Amino acid sequence: GKIQSEDEKKQQAEQSSRYQELVGKLKGVLGDKVKEVRVSTRLTESPSCLVADEHDVGGNLARILRAAGQKVPQAKPILEINPEHAIVQRLKAEDAAFAEWAHLLFDQALLAEGGQLEDPAGFVRRTNALMLALAAK
């Protein structure tokens, strides 16, 4: 990764404290699906992404190794959220459907990096519920 400037470090620290509650809630809801949740500095377009801990094998490489018959320890990804993104802003204000949104955010990040959904039907149900809620407005 690129070396962070002092300004970037300061900005990340500020955002981390502003989003501490959201990060904690996401970690609580996603439980053992993630190793940790943190505020990202690398994201611009997407609301979230999954990254491997630097000591773990990344998702993509793990899949290639498994396909080749290698035993790969099941590493939990780190969910990074983009604090500037409208979806994350919206999530911060969400209460009733927080868990649904949190799982959707995780599943989207998983799909974006080429992963397999654990519960495709659940993903579709959540997406439909969201689309219906928007259509009803």
C-alpha positions as CSV (number, residue, x, y, z in Angstrom):
1,G,0.0,0.0,0.0
2,K,1.0,3.6,-0.3
3,I,2.5,5.4,2.6
4,Q,0.0,7.7,4.3
5,S,0.8,11.3,4.8
6,E,0.3,12.9,8.2
7,D,-2.8,14.7,6.9
8,E,-4.3,11.4,5.7
9,K,-3.6,9.8,9.0
10,K,-5.2,12.7,10.9
11,Q,-8.2,12.5,8.6
12,Q,-8.5,8.8,9.1
13,A,-8.3,9.1,12.9
14,E,-11.0,11.8,12.9
15,Q,-13.3,9.7,10.7
16,S,-12.7,6.6,12.8
17,S,-13.8,8.3,15.9
18,R,-16.9,9.8,14.1
19,Y,-17.8,6.4,12.9
20,Q,-16.8,4.4,15.9
21,E,-20.5,3.7,16.9
22,L,-21.4,2.6,13.3
23,V,-18.3,0.4,13.1
24,G,-19.2,-1.2,16.5
25,K,-22.8,-1.8,15.4
26,L,-21.7,-3.4,12.1
27,K,-19.2,-5.7,13.9
28,G,-22.0,-6.7,16.3
29,V,-24.4,-7.6,13.5
30,L,-21.9,-9.3,11.2
31,G,-20.3,-11.2,14.1
32,D,-17.9,-13.9,13.0
33,K,-18.3,-13.1,9.3
34,V,-15.7,-10.4,9.7
35,K,-12.4,-10.2,11.6
36,E,-13.0,-6.4,12.0
37,V,-14.8,-3.4,10.6
38,R,-12.9,-0.2,9.9
39,V,-13.2,3.1,8.1
40,S,-11.5,3.0,4.7
41,T,-9.4,5.7,3.1
42,R,-9.0,3.8,-0.2
43,L,-12.6,3.7,-1.4
44,T,-14.1,6.3,-3.7
45,E,-17.0,4.7,-5.7
46,S,-18.1,1.7,-3.5
47,P,-19.7,1.9,-0.1
48,S,-17.6,-1.0,1.2
49,C,-14.9,-3.6,0.4
50,L,-13.4,-6.7,2.0
51,V,-9.7,-6.8,2.6
52,A,-7.5,-9.6,3.9
53,D,-5.5,-9.1,7.0
54,E,-1.9,-8.8,5.9
55,H,-1.1,-12.0,7.6
56,D,-4.0,-13.9,5.9
57,V,-4.4,-15.2,2.4
58,G,-6.7,-13.0,0.4
59,G,-10.1,-14.3,-0.8
60,N,-9.2,-14.6,-4.4
61,L,-5.9,-16.5,-3.8
62,A,-7.6,-18.7,-1.2
63,R,-10.2,-19.7,-3.8
64,I,-7.5,-20.5,-6.4
65,L,-5.6,-22.6,-3.8
66,R,-8.7,-24.4,-2.7
67,A,-9.7,-25.2,-6.4
68,A,-6.2,-26.7,-6.7
69,G,-6.9,-28.9,-3.8
70,Q,-4.8,-27.0,-1.3
71,K,-5.8,-26.7,2.3
72,V,-6.3,-23.1,3.1
73,P,-7.1,-21.8,6.6
74,Q,-10.4,-20.1,6.6
75,A,-9.5,-16.4,7.1
76,K,-12.1,-13.8,8.0
77,P,-12.0,-10.7,5.9
78,I,-11.9,-7.1,7.2
79,L,-14.9,-5.0,6.1
80,E,-13.9,-1.5,5.2
81,I,-16.6,1.1,4.9
82,N,-16.4,4.4,2.9
83,P,-17.6,7.1,5.3
84,E,-18.2,9.5,2.3
85,H,-20.6,7.2,0.6
86,A,-24.3,8.0,0.7
87,I,-25.2,4.4,1.6
88,V,-22.9,4.5,4.6
89,Q,-24.3,7.9,5.6
90,R,-27.8,6.4,5.3
91,L,-26.7,3.3,7.3
92,K,-25.5,5.6,10.1
93,A,-29.1,7.0,10.4
94,E,-30.8,3.6,10.0
95,D,-32.3,1.9,13.0
96,A,-35.1,-0.6,12.2
97,A,-33.5,-2.3,9.3
98,F,-29.9,-1.9,10.3
99,A,-29.1,-5.6,10.3
100,E,-30.6,-6.1,6.9
101,W,-28.5,-3.2,5.5
102,A,-25.4,-4.4,7.2
103,H,-25.7,-7.9,5.7
104,L,-26.4,-6.4,2.3
105,L,-23.3,-4.2,2.5
106,F,-21.2,-7.2,3.4
107,D,-22.7,-9.4,0.7
108,Q,-22.1,-6.7,-1.9
109,A,-18.5,-6.4,-0.9
110,L,-18.1,-10.1,-1.1
111,L,-19.6,-10.3,-4.6
112,A,-17.5,-7.4,-5.7
113,E,-14.3,-9.3,-4.9
114,G,-15.5,-12.4,-6.6
115,G,-16.7,-14.3,-3.6
116,Q,-19.6,-16.8,-3.2
117,L,-22.5,-15.8,-1.1
118,E,-23.3,-18.0,1.8
119,D,-27.0,-17.2,1.5
120,P,-27.9,-16.1,-2.0
121,A,-31.6,-16.4,-1.3
122,G,-31.2,-14.0,1.7
123,F,-29.3,-11.6,-0.5
124,V,-32.1,-11.6,-3.1
125,R,-34.7,-11.2,-0.4
126,R,-32.9,-8.2,1.2
127,T,-32.4,-6.6,-2.2
128,N,-36.0,-7.0,-3.1
129,A,-37.2,-5.6,0.2
130,L,-35.0,-2.6,-0.4
131,M,-36.2,-2.1,-4.0
132,L,-39.8,-2.4,-2.9
133,A,-39.3,0.1,-0.1
134,L,-37.8,2.6,-2.6
135,A,-40.6,1.8,-5.2
136,A,-43.2,2.6,-2.6
137,K,-41.9,6.1,-2.0
